[in-house]
Amino acid sequence: MLEINNVVKTFNPGTPNEVRALRGISMKLEEGCFAAIIGTNGSGKSTSLNAVAGSFLPDSGTILLDGQDISNWPEYRRASMIGRVFQNPFAGTAAEMSIAENIVLSMRRGMSRGLGMALNRRVREEIRERIRPLNMGLENRIDNAMGSLSGGQRQALTLLMATWLRPKLLLLDEHTAALDPKSAAQVATLTKEIIEREKLTALMVTHSMQQAVQLPQRIIMMHKGQVVEDIHGVRKARTQVADLMNAFDRVRRRDLFDQSVAEQVLPQYA
């Protein structure tokens, strides 16, 4: 279970470049929940994932994972509990190492990094069996360099690596955005299959309204560092892409209204 309570983060405080990235966000994901975060650029989507991953420490608020307060844990310590897939298909893997070697590193997270003893016949067969359901023919290419693969193949393997040890939480940061449409659809389908099969708790940032509607159980909309919509249950089951677009329009209209009111009121105090 993931619980985020009143998390605040301001970058470059007190300078002309100050950015109030997170303004007291709170959300709770029960174990086994798959949620997507959507929002406009600068809304705080990826910043929220980075806060959970430990890329920075929050100014205030708490983050609990599986009942433990990880708010002040460094990123490397959280990595033992969190699997993550980035937007860039070439992030999170070693291009010059083979598929098998990359996977062994994910299998041995928190253990000795030596590969010589790890890549025995039994382990190689296990790797092939776990790769085979990807339906990409990679089970017969486990000695190929990771850098020789296409973006879609590499992202599929990165997803497999991130979930190999069944993390307490899976973070997906626009993990299909850099792929061609066919590969993106393939990785999206694979994502849903793995999360449902392993009953993972997962948080996905996406710009794809289609993915937000089709993949997760819950949709969280952010705007200007705050949660403005939380769509789940029966409402989520009925939500279509058009409904999400209408929600964005409501947020924009509210912004325009607030700006108009400010422009009328502030001159009185000038």
JOPE-V399125 format. One record per residue. PHI is phi in whole degrees, 0 to 359 (NA if undefined). Layout:
# JOPE-V399125
PHI + PHI
This chain:
# JOPE-V399125
NA + 248 + 226 + 249 + 238 + 53 + 280 + 238 + 214 + 240 + 266 + 52 + 298 + 75 + 239 + 299 + 263 + 300 + 229 + 273 + 285 + 233 + 242 + 81 + 282 + 221 + 200 + 224 + 248 + 290 + 302 + 88 + 277 + 247 + 238 + 246 + 253 + 238 + 160 + 287 + 302 + 83 + 282 + 109 + 299 + 292 + 298 + 297 + 296 + 295 + 296 + 291 + 288 + 94 + 297 + 208 + 263 + 291 + 291 + 202 + 96 + 227 + 231 + 244 + 230 + 55 + 85 + 258 + 280 + 255 + 308 + 251 + 287 + 290 + 300 + 296 + 287 + 291 + 299 + 289 + 247 + 240 + 260 + 219 + 235 + 266 + 295 + 283 + 299 + 261 + 269 + 84 + 224 + 257 + 299 + 278 + 269 + 286 + 304 + 299 + 295 + 299 + 292 + 299 + 299 + 289 + 292 + 254 + 303 + 85 + 245 + 301 + 272 + 298 + 256 + 304 + 282 + 289 + 270 + 272 + 300 + 296 + 293 + 298 + 291 + 299 + 299 + 300 + 294 + 284 + 279 + 308 + 295 + 291 + 58 + 240 + 72 + 278 + 295 + 260 + 231 + 291 + 265 + 287 + 294 + 301 + 292 + 274 + 271 + 287 + 301 + 294 + 296 + 292 + 291 + 298 + 291 + 298 + 297 + 298 + 295 + 293 + 249 + 303 + 263 + 49 + 292 + 294 + 212 + 249 + 251 + 237 + 257 + 49 + 287 + 246 + 295 + 268 + 262 + 292 + 307 + 294 + 294 + 299 + 296 + 295 + 291 + 297 + 297 + 299 + 302 + 298 + 298 + 294 + 297 + 289 + 294 + 270 + 54 + 276 + 272 + 219 + 230 + 240 + 265 + 211 + 263 + 274 + 293 + 296 + 295 + 299 + 282 + 271 + 270 + 274 + 270 + 212 + 236 + 246 + 259 + 246 + 205 + 52 + 78 + 226 + 277 + 247 + 215 + 223 + 255 + 209 + 63 + 299 + 299 + 296 + 300 + 265 + 287 + 244 + 304 + 299 + 294 + 292 + 296 + 295 + 295 + 299 + 298 + 297 + 295 + 296 + 296 + 297 + 298 + 297 + 295 + 298 + 293 + 297 + 297 + 299 + 295 + 279 + 274 + 300 + 303 + 293 + 253 + 287
